[in-house]
Amino acid sequence: QMININDILRIWLTDTAIWLQLKDKRQGCELFADYPSLARASSLQREKYTISHFGLHWPELDEDLSFSGFFNKQL
């Protein structure tokens, strides 16, 4: 199932990851270390993302993460 902006309750950053919480209370994260451009970015650069209907975009870093990807991990 595709997750979109209407499913998102909140988005926040830690020193190592970006987190999403859905309205159904599930949480997911993506580690900056898994994305070279985000791993090399400063905290200020990481904070400069835009939100689209289906994900997050960092124009300055040319990086995109889909909301669904936060929850479709292969374990």
Secondary structure in CASP SS format (residue, H / E / C, confidence):
PFRMAT SS
TARGET T0000
AUTHOR 0000-0000-0000
METHOD secondary structure of the structure
MODEL  1
Q C 1.00
M C 1.00
I C 1.00
N C 1.00
I H 1.00
N H 1.00
D H 1.00
I E 1.00
L E 1.00
R E 1.00
I E 1.00
W E 1.00
L E 1.00
T C 1.00
D C 1.00
T C 1.00
A E 1.00
I E 1.00
W E 1.00
L E 1.00
Q E 1.00
L E 1.00
K C 1.00
D C 1.00
K C 1.00
R C 1.00
Q E 1.00
G E 1.00
C E 1.00
E E 1.00
L E 1.00
F H 1.00
A H 1.00
D H 1.00
Y C 1.00
P H 1.00
S H 1.00
L H 1.00
A H 1.00
R H 1.00
A C 1.00
S C 1.00
S H 1.00
L H 1.00
Q H 1.00
R H 1.00
E H 1.00
K C 1.00
Y C 1.00
T E 1.00
I E 1.00
S C 1.00
H C 1.00
F C 1.00
G E 1.00
L E 1.00
H E 1.00
W E 1.00
P C 1.00
E C 1.00
L C 1.00
D C 1.00
E E 1.00
D E 1.00
L E 1.00
S E 1.00
F C 1.00
S H 1.00
G H 1.00
F H 1.00
F C 1.00
N C 1.00
K C 1.00
Q C 1.00
L C 1.00
END
